[in-house]
Amino acid sequence: MLLVVGVYIVAGNLAGGAAAGGVGLAKGAVPAAYQTLVQKWGNLCPAINPALLAAQLYQESGFNPGARSPAKAQGIAQFIPGTWATHGVDGDGDGDRDVWDPADAIPSAASYDCELAKYVKDVPGDISANMLASYNAGAYAVIRYGGVPPYRETRNYVKTITTLAKSFAAPVARVDPSRQAAGAIAYAQSKLGTPYLWGGTGTAAQSGRFDCSGLTQASYDQVGIKLPRVANDQYNAGPHPARNELLPGDLVFFSHDPNDSRAIHHVGIYVGGGYMIDAPRTGAVIRFDPIDGGDYFGATRVTEDGAKALPTHV
């Protein structure tokens, strides 16, 4: 069902309404087919911004316009039919409100978010956090408690979606280094020379072999961070440093499409000096490789909260 997203943290401050218009999208985090829609409609009202809207769509469907859920939620924004009937809008002006058409569903998601924000606009605190809490716990609870209510589920919900949104925003300041990076690198180094195995996650049955994302997943698992299984989902496990800001431990990604993180096909762990440790392909072994290939896509500085925020169904 449709989720509403919360606030984006910029340089340590909550930036829901005031900074909404200035939030850009991280390179390729949103598929090119939807980037213009997300950038436009993500600025519909002060309670949202493009990164928040992107996080919402990723959380709901993984940007899949044909997604269906067991609860009968439909489309890229996962509206249930009753909610769509009331809140769906004709975003592209073609005279039709089609839940399966992202040109309608993405504007509808933004519009619905803004409607929810209006219900709690007079409540003290951050408007975006109150909007998100209102969706999870109901507007009455937000009004009653004068902000995000003290429900564990609701507070976890706000934190989870807020953290996920950070992965979709272009950083406005240098990204803090990961405390767990050294341990992840140490584990990957201990696997140098291990033969590649497609689908390998290092189990005994696989003779301790890995594929590229299996290696990165296992390396961060050693330091208590649970990453998704595949590389294109690992990309959303934290903010994205620029090429000239890479630090050891960053995950570096390679994509068939320079504008689409969902087309990522390879990942390694950056170790410095323009090199990564990776499990490259069948017939090769885990080794050091240069990162400056033609299909270099970008990097992620993995955080524990970022990994925890990732949905498990995309």
Backbone torsions as a table, in degrees:
resi	resn	phi	psi	omega
1	MET	NA	162.1	-174.4
2	LEU	-64.3	127.1	174.5
3	LEU	-103.2	154.6	175.2
4	VAL	-111.9	140.0	-176.5
5	VAL	-103.0	161.3	-170.1
6	GLY	-103.3	-122.5	-168.3
7	VAL	-108.6	154.6	176.9
8	TYR	-109.4	133.5	-177.3
9	ILE	-94.3	120.4	178.8
10	VAL	-119.5	120.6	177.8
11	ALA	50.1	39.0	173.6
12	GLY	86.2	0.0	-178.3
13	ASN	-116.9	147.9	174.2
14	LEU	-70.4	131.8	-178.5
15	ALA	-132.5	76.1	176.0
16	GLY	-87.8	-85.8	-175.1
17	GLY	-69.7	-53.6	-168.8
18	ALA	-61.5	-34.8	-174.2
19	ALA	-100.5	4.0	-171.4
20	ALA	-53.9	-46.9	-175.4
21	GLY	-67.9	-19.0	-176.6
22	GLY	-98.6	3.3	-178.1
23	VAL	-86.7	121.1	176.2
24	GLY	-98.4	166.6	179.7
25	LEU	-93.2	141.8	174.9
26	ALA	-63.1	150.2	-177.3
27	LYS	-53.6	121.0	172.8
28	GLY	67.6	2.6	-176.9
29	ALA	-64.5	-31.2	175.8
30	VAL	-105.8	130.1	177.4
31	PRO	-52.5	142.9	-173.8
32	ALA	-55.9	-32.3	-178.2
33	ALA	-63.1	-23.0	-175.1
34	TYR	-117.0	-3.4	-172.5
35	GLN	-62.2	-43.8	-179.1
36	THR	-64.3	-41.4	178.3
37	LEU	-61.9	-45.4	-177.8
38	VAL	-66.1	-41.7	-179.8
39	GLN	-64.5	-41.4	-179.1
40	LYS	-69.1	-56.1	-172.6
41	TRP	-77.9	-16.7	175.1
42	GLY	-69.6	-9.6	176.8
43	ASN	-108.9	23.0	-175.4
44	LEU	-65.3	-36.7	-179.8
45	CYS	-148.6	165.2	-176.5
46	PRO	-64.0	-15.9	-175.7
47	ALA	-81.1	-13.9	-178.4
48	ILE	-128.2	169.7	171.7
49	ASN	-149.4	170.3	-175.0
50	PRO	-58.4	-37.3	179.9
51	ALA	-65.8	-38.0	178.3
52	LEU	-65.8	-43.7	179.4
53	LEU	-65.0	-39.8	177.1
54	ALA	-61.7	-43.6	179.5
55	ALA	-62.3	-38.0	178.4
56	GLN	-60.2	-48.7	-177.4
57	LEU	-66.4	-39.3	178.0
58	TYR	-65.9	-43.2	178.4
59	GLN	-60.1	-40.2	-175.1
60	GLU	-75.7	-46.1	-167.6
61	SER	-139.6	-3.8	-172.1
62	GLY	64.6	29.3	-178.9
63	PHE	64.6	29.3	178.9
64	ASN	-97.4	109.0	-176.9
65	PRO	-69.8	-13.7	178.8
66	GLY	-101.5	13.8	-175.0
67	ALA	-66.3	140.1	173.7
68	ARG	-131.4	145.0	177.9
69	SER	-116.2	162.8	176.1
70	PRO	-60.3	-23.2	178.5
71	ALA	-86.2	10.6	178.2
72	LYS	71.5	19.1	172.4
73	ALA	-71.4	145.9	-168.3
74	GLN	-132.2	142.4	168.8
75	GLY	83.0	-174.0	-174.0
76	ILE	-64.6	-28.6	-180.0
77	ALA	-103.9	-0.4	174.5
78	GLN	55.3	54.5	171.8
79	PHE	-80.1	136.5	168.0
80	ILE	-79.7	153.2	-172.0
81	PRO	-55.2	-40.3	-179.3
82	GLY	-64.5	-40.7	178.6
83	THR	-68.2	-39.7	178.8
84	TRP	-62.9	-40.9	-178.9
85	ALA	-59.5	-32.7	-177.7
86	THR	-90.9	-36.6	-168.6
87	HIS	-117.4	-5.0	177.3
88	GLY	-67.0	141.3	179.8
89	VAL	-124.7	157.6	176.4
90	ASP	-86.7	83.0	-171.9
91	GLY	-68.0	-31.1	-177.3
92	ASP	-99.4	3.4	174.1
93	GLY	67.3	26.3	-179.2
94	ASP	-94.6	8.5	178.3
95	GLY	84.6	6.9	-176.8
96	ASP	-133.5	138.1	173.6
97	ARG	-106.1	102.9	-173.2
98	ASP	-115.3	112.5	-177.4
99	VAL	-63.7	-22.7	-179.3
100	TRP	-87.2	-7.7	-178.9
101	ASP	-98.2	113.9	179.9
102	PRO	-56.1	-26.9	179.5
103	ALA	-67.6	-18.6	172.1
104	ASP	-101.5	-41.8	-172.5
105	ALA	-69.7	-38.3	-179.7
106	ILE	-67.7	-47.7	174.0
107	PRO	-59.2	-35.8	179.9
108	SER	-66.1	-39.0	177.7
109	ALA	-61.7	-44.8	178.7
110	ALA	-64.3	-42.7	-179.6
111	SER	-62.5	-41.8	179.9
112	TYR	-66.1	-41.3	175.6
113	ASP	-55.9	-45.4	-177.1
114	CYS	-68.3	-34.1	175.6
115	GLU	-63.3	-43.8	178.8
116	LEU	-61.4	-39.1	179.8
117	ALA	-62.5	-33.8	179.5
118	LYS	-64.0	-33.5	-178.3
119	TYR	-62.1	-30.5	-175.0
120	VAL	-119.3	25.2	-174.8
121	LYS	-64.5	-23.9	-178.5
122	ASP	-94.6	2.1	179.3
123	VAL	-79.8	136.0	178.6
124	PRO	-61.5	157.4	176.4
125	GLY	101.8	-171.0	-176.7
126	ASP	-72.6	128.5	-174.1
127	ILE	-65.1	-35.4	-178.6
128	SER	-72.1	-40.9	176.7
129	ALA	-63.2	-40.1	178.3
130	ASN	-67.2	-35.6	176.1
131	MET	-61.5	-48.8	179.9
132	LEU	-63.0	-45.0	178.8
133	ALA	-63.7	-34.5	178.2
134	SER	-64.1	-39.9	177.5
135	TYR	-64.0	-42.5	-175.1
136	ASN	-75.9	-42.8	-172.0
137	ALA	-112.7	-9.9	-177.2
138	GLY	100.1	143.7	-178.4
139	ALA	-61.2	-34.1	-178.8
140	TYR	-60.6	-41.3	-179.8
141	ALA	-64.8	-39.9	179.6
142	VAL	-65.0	-42.5	178.4
143	ILE	-66.0	-42.8	-178.1
144	ARG	-60.7	-42.7	-176.7
145	TYR	-93.0	-0.6	178.8
146	GLY	67.6	33.2	-179.2
147	GLY	148.2	-159.5	179.6
148	VAL	-59.9	121.1	-176.5
149	PRO	-69.8	160.3	-174.4
150	PRO	-82.4	39.5	177.9
151	TYR	-93.1	131.1	-177.4
152	ARG	-58.3	-44.2	-179.0
153	GLU	-60.4	-43.9	-177.1
154	THR	-67.7	-43.3	180.0
155	ARG	-66.5	-37.9	175.3
156	ASN	-64.5	-37.2	179.5
157	TYR	-63.5	-46.4	178.4
158	VAL	-60.2	-46.0	-178.2
159	LYS	-64.0	-43.3	-177.1
160	THR	-62.0	-49.7	-176.6
161	ILE	-71.3	-36.0	176.2
162	THR	-60.5	-44.3	-179.1
163	THR	-65.8	-43.0	178.1
164	LEU	-59.4	-39.5	-179.3
165	ALA	-60.2	-30.8	-179.0
166	LYS	-61.3	-29.7	-179.4
167	SER	-70.0	-20.6	-177.1
168	PHE	-96.5	-4.6	-178.4
169	ALA	-99.2	137.7	173.5
170	ALA	-67.2	125.3	-178.4
171	PRO	-59.2	142.5	178.2
172	VAL	-103.8	-3.2	178.0
173	ALA	-149.3	167.9	180.0
174	ARG	-59.3	136.3	-176.4
175	VAL	-82.6	132.1	-179.4
176	ASP	-61.5	143.5	178.8
177	PRO	-69.9	156.0	179.0
178	SER	-83.4	134.7	177.5
179	ARG	-71.2	-24.7	-174.6
180	GLN	-93.4	-0.5	-171.7
181	ALA	-59.9	-43.0	-176.1
182	ALA	-62.0	-40.6	179.6
183	GLY	-66.3	-38.3	178.3
184	ALA	-64.7	-42.4	178.1
185	ILE	-63.4	-43.1	-179.1
186	ALA	-58.9	-40.9	179.0
187	TYR	-66.0	-45.8	-179.8
188	ALA	-61.2	-39.6	178.2
189	GLN	-62.6	-34.4	-179.9
190	SER	-67.6	-13.8	-179.1
191	LYS	-102.7	4.1	177.8
192	LEU	-55.1	135.4	-179.6
193	GLY	91.0	-7.5	179.2
194	THR	-74.1	132.2	-179.6
195	PRO	-63.4	144.3	176.7
196	TYR	-68.7	145.8	171.6
197	LEU	-140.9	120.7	175.9
198	TRP	-58.6	125.9	-178.0
199	GLY	81.2	4.5	-175.7
200	GLY	-75.5	134.6	177.0
201	THR	-122.1	11.9	174.5
202	GLY	86.7	13.7	-178.7
203	THR	-71.4	162.6	177.9
204	ALA	-61.5	-38.1	180.0
205	ALA	-64.1	-23.1	179.1
206	GLN	-99.3	12.7	-179.0
207	SER	57.2	33.5	176.5
208	GLY	69.2	22.2	-177.8
209	ARG	-95.2	160.0	-173.5
210	PHE	-136.8	156.6	158.3
211	ASP	-100.1	-173.5	-170.5
212	CYS	-63.6	-50.0	-177.4
213	SER	-77.5	-23.5	173.1
214	GLY	-64.8	-37.7	178.3
215	LEU	-67.6	-46.7	-179.5
216	THR	-66.1	-38.0	177.7
217	GLN	-61.6	-46.9	-178.5
218	ALA	-67.1	-35.9	-178.3
219	SER	-64.8	-42.7	179.1
220	TYR	-79.5	-24.2	174.4
221	ASP	-62.1	-32.4	-179.9
222	GLN	-65.1	-20.8	179.8
223	VAL	-112.3	19.7	171.3
224	GLY	85.4	15.1	178.7
225	ILE	-112.3	122.7	-177.0
226	LYS	-95.7	107.9	178.2
227	LEU	-94.1	155.4	172.3
228	PRO	-62.8	169.3	-174.7
229	ARG	-76.1	-37.4	-171.5
230	VAL	-105.7	156.1	-170.8
231	ALA	-64.2	-41.4	-174.7
232	ASN	-70.0	-20.7	171.9
233	ASP	-83.5	-30.9	176.1
234	GLN	-62.5	-25.8	179.6
235	TYR	-58.9	-25.7	-176.1
236	ASN	-96.5	20.3	-177.0
237	ALA	-89.5	15.9	179.2
238	GLY	164.6	-178.8	179.5
239	PRO	-72.8	170.8	-168.9
240	HIS	-120.1	100.0	177.0
241	PRO	-69.1	152.1	176.2
242	ALA	-71.2	164.6	-179.1
243	ARG	-55.9	-39.6	-178.5
244	ASN	-82.7	4.5	178.3
245	GLU	-115.2	10.4	-177.0
246	LEU	-62.4	142.0	174.3
247	LEU	-126.2	153.1	175.9
248	PRO	-53.8	135.3	-178.0
249	GLY	102.7	-18.9	175.8
250	ASP	-63.3	143.5	170.4
251	LEU	-84.2	134.2	179.0
252	VAL	-115.6	138.7	-168.7
253	PHE	-124.2	153.5	-178.1
254	PHE	-133.8	135.3	-170.7
255	SER	-134.1	148.9	173.4
256	HIS	-72.2	-20.3	-178.8
257	ASP	-127.8	115.7	-176.2
258	PRO	-66.5	-7.2	-178.7
259	ASN	-115.8	13.8	-173.7
260	ASP	-145.7	110.3	179.2
261	SER	-66.8	-21.0	178.3
262	ARG	-72.4	-10.9	177.6
263	ALA	-97.5	9.6	177.5
264	ILE	-60.8	135.2	-178.2
265	HIS	-122.9	-7.0	-176.6
266	HIS	-153.8	149.9	179.5
267	VAL	-145.6	146.5	173.7
268	GLY	-141.2	176.3	177.9
269	ILE	-108.3	118.8	-178.5
270	TYR	-68.2	137.4	-179.6
271	VAL	-121.3	-1.4	179.7
272	GLY	107.4	160.7	176.5
273	GLY	65.7	20.1	-179.7
274	GLY	83.9	13.5	-177.5
275	TYR	-122.3	155.7	175.6
276	MET	-131.3	161.5	164.1
277	ILE	-98.2	129.5	179.9
278	ASP	-149.5	162.9	170.6
279	ALA	-104.3	99.6	-163.2
280	PRO	-77.8	-46.2	-172.5
281	ARG	-172.9	168.0	176.1
282	THR	-59.0	133.6	-179.1
283	GLY	93.0	-10.7	178.9
284	ALA	-107.3	175.6	177.8
285	VAL	-120.5	163.0	173.4
286	ILE	-60.5	131.0	-169.4
287	ARG	-159.1	177.6	170.5
288	PHE	-88.1	134.2	176.6
289	ASP	-136.5	150.1	173.2
290	PRO	-70.0	150.5	-178.7
291	ILE	-95.3	-10.1	-170.2
292	ASP	-88.6	53.0	172.0
293	GLY	-83.4	169.7	-177.4
294	GLY	-67.0	-19.1	-178.0
295	ASP	-105.8	18.6	174.6
296	TYR	-58.5	130.3	-174.1
297	PHE	-106.5	-48.4	-176.8
298	GLY	166.2	-170.1	-173.6
299	ALA	-138.4	160.7	175.9
300	THR	-132.6	132.1	172.5
301	ARG	-94.5	101.9	-171.3
302	VAL	-65.2	134.3	172.4
303	THR	-124.9	153.2	179.9
304	GLU	-62.9	-45.2	178.9
305	ASP	-65.2	-38.2	178.7
306	GLY	-61.6	-42.5	179.2
307	ALA	-66.6	-40.5	-179.5
308	LYS	-65.5	-28.7	-176.2
309	ALA	-76.5	-15.9	-174.6
310	LEU	-67.2	135.5	174.7
311	PRO	-67.6	155.4	-176.8
312	THR	-99.1	-3.8	-171.4
313	HIS	-106.2	-2.7	-176.3
314	VAL	-88.4	NA	NA
